[in-house]
Amino acid sequence: MAEVTIERVSKSFGTTHVLHDVSVAVGDGEMLVILGPSGCGKSTLLRCVAGLERVSGGEIRIGGRVVNDLEPMERDIAMVFQTYALYPHMSVFDNMAYGLRNRGMERPEIDRRVRGAAATLGLADLLARKPRQLSGGQRQRVAMGRAIVREPAAFLFDEPLSNLDAKLRVQMRQEVRDLQTRLNATGVYVTHDQVEAMTLGDRLLVLNAGRVEQIGAPLDVYERPESLFVAGFIGSPPMNTLPARGEGDAVEVAGRRIPLPPGTTAEPGRPILLGVRPEHLTLAGEGLPLLVRLVEALGADTVIHGTLEGTDAPLVVRAPGILRAKQGDRLYGTVPARALCLFDPETGRAIGL
Amino acid sequence: MHKNVTFKGWLLPALLLVPQLAVTFVFFLWPAGQALWQSMLVEDPFGLSTQFVWFENFQALFHSPEYLHSLKVTVVFSLGVAALGLGVALLLAAMADHVLRGRFVYQTFLIWPYAVAPAIAGVLWLFMFSPAVGVVAWLLGKVGIAWNHQIWGNQAMLLVVIAAAWKQVSYNFLFFLAGMQAIPRSLVEAAAIDGAGPGKRFWTIVFPLLSPTTFFLLVVNVVYAFFETFGIIDAVTRGGPAQATNILVYKVYADGFVGLNLGSSAAQSVVLMGIVVLLTAVQFRLVERRVQYG
């Protein structure tokens, strides 16, 4: 295992710039998840690390070695593809052994590694089968097995679970995380699925239009988004952003004063977007007034969609348990000061908290 | 969407079927029947009397050294055409698959030879290799190879194989290219990450996945070499020199229409008919089997 360093990497296809100045370092044994909407360049970044695409600028190092000009096979990485990319004419055993044979490994060693990986992944009885005789989940496991037997410096995952049905995805998600921690593997995992992003990674990189929006531990990114994009992209339903105005040690929203945490100030009169997670609003007899438009009762909790009274800003509250409310009701919600996020409406970036 | 049209009564459907049935009967069943009948007749040299001889024509055929020689020539010729046609097409398709800029132009030009009539193709190659005026023959002479396919049988065989294969390369190329483009890109990329170089990727991943296409094309090419190369042989060598390129189809013509040995010629036709039936059956089985991956 080794660390993977991406430094100021950019990539363009002709005149289309896909990646701008992306920098991130993945530590030894760390799992970095790259999250972003489709077309943000996350797969391209992964393919640059794999060597399937050449970078247009910057440097990629794997285990301290600059790999910019190395072929994929020379980079000592293994990749799990979204479509699994199993060789259809080879048995499960041969699929896993292919990379080892290409490297001229001795037969007994190949046998040992493939059988070891197959046992780990529960594929021991399927080694003679062809990929078309396997279910989606089994194919996914073979694809992972093919990566594991190589014992590479780093694993690259390109949305490996997105072709599975919802139930299997939950199960495989846990298996991937379990396997990665057990092998103490360095991994880069690309996904557009928030749940995978929150649960699989040690750190999260949010990519938008080829630029890094934020890098951090998943919960930090969730609680302290550094930009409006991240605030709106992570969390379901996403963070509320309410138009507000600075008042020194408080902000004013829809004619109400909300105090800021101690030590934080906002210049009086400065326009601000106030970010509040839906679950941080507590329904009470006072606070921000919410006109109910739609109620989603999910059982475990209730999601109430509405608008902030006196404005047309949408406001969503996630209240625990079952709550009876209907369209047109007026509810009030209070927010603890520590849960507030402030954004500059001009730049879309977070304001110093 | 699939719709079954149903007719009331039988007159209209019968009338609608008549033209196709008539064509089949006049141009296929009747001549085939004639050939079968004639293959069992022997005529005297002046065509004044015919005698029914059962299978004597066939018996004579398979005891005739010329016919067995022609059979051998045909096998060599069709294997040569198939090997050369498939090999070159595979190479061209592999290269065209990598071209990004101007690929449409390449593909279009590579398809053109297929539109050339066999006799014209034969004449084109004949001109290039003509011992007297051919540019290739002249170039070969420069490097010390004496080219005269009118004297040396092996050279004649090589020439007709090249001419016949050249025409078929286009067809094979189309199928190979389509086959290669149907292979998911990620498979080749996975192999690249798995440490296989370009050559190894081709032989261990791409070529095995093309095997249904290759087998289909092999049958098509053999059928082509057996039956559709008459024009090339006729234009280039007329079966010569010394029977060196006298393939079965050409021998039917030479014996029947030139030599006027109608009984033997008809028997040869019947043998060829048997071969067509066999190859068609193989091909049908192949299409039905439909090898599927994924």
HADDOCK unambig.tbl for C-alpha pairs under 7 A between the chains (distance, minus, plus):
assign (segid A and resid 72 and name CA) (segid B and resid 192 and name CA) 6.25 0.50 0.50
assign (segid A and resid 72 and name CA) (segid B and resid 193 and name CA) 5.00 0.50 0.50
assign (segid A and resid 73 and name CA) (segid B and resid 192 and name CA) 6.07 0.50 0.50
assign (segid A and resid 73 and name CA) (segid B and resid 193 and name CA) 4.77 0.50 0.50
assign (segid A and resid 73 and name CA) (segid B and resid 194 and name CA) 6.18 0.50 0.50
assign (segid A and resid 73 and name CA) (segid B and resid 195 and name CA) 4.38 0.50 0.50
assign (segid A and resid 78 and name CA) (segid B and resid 193 and name CA) 6.61 0.50 0.50
assign (segid A and resid 85 and name CA) (segid B and resid 186 and name CA) 5.60 0.50 0.50
assign (segid A and resid 85 and name CA) (segid B and resid 187 and name CA) 4.88 0.50 0.50
assign (segid A and resid 85 and name CA) (segid B and resid 190 and name CA) 6.55 0.50 0.50
assign (segid A and resid 86 and name CA) (segid B and resid 187 and name CA) 6.74 0.50 0.50
assign (segid A and resid 87 and name CA) (segid B and resid 187 and name CA) 6.57 0.50 0.50
assign (segid A and resid 88 and name CA) (segid B and resid 293 and name CA) 5.75 0.50 0.50
assign (segid A and resid 88 and name CA) (segid B and resid 294 and name CA) 5.92 0.50 0.50
assign (segid A and resid 89 and name CA) (segid B and resid 209 and name CA) 6.96 0.50 0.50
assign (segid A and resid 98 and name CA) (segid B and resid 194 and name CA) 6.97 0.50 0.50
assign (segid A and resid 99 and name CA) (segid B and resid 194 and name CA) 4.24 0.50 0.50
assign (segid A and resid 99 and name CA) (segid B and resid 195 and name CA) 5.87 0.50 0.50
assign (segid A and resid 102 and name CA) (segid B and resid 195 and name CA) 5.73 0.50 0.50
assign (segid A and resid 102 and name CA) (segid B and resid 196 and name CA) 6.01 0.50 0.50
assign (segid A and resid 103 and name CA) (segid B and resid 195 and name CA) 6.63 0.50 0.50
assign (segid A and resid 132 and name CA) (segid B and resid 293 and name CA) 6.65 0.50 0.50
assign (segid A and resid 132 and name CA) (segid B and resid 294 and name CA) 5.48 0.50 0.50
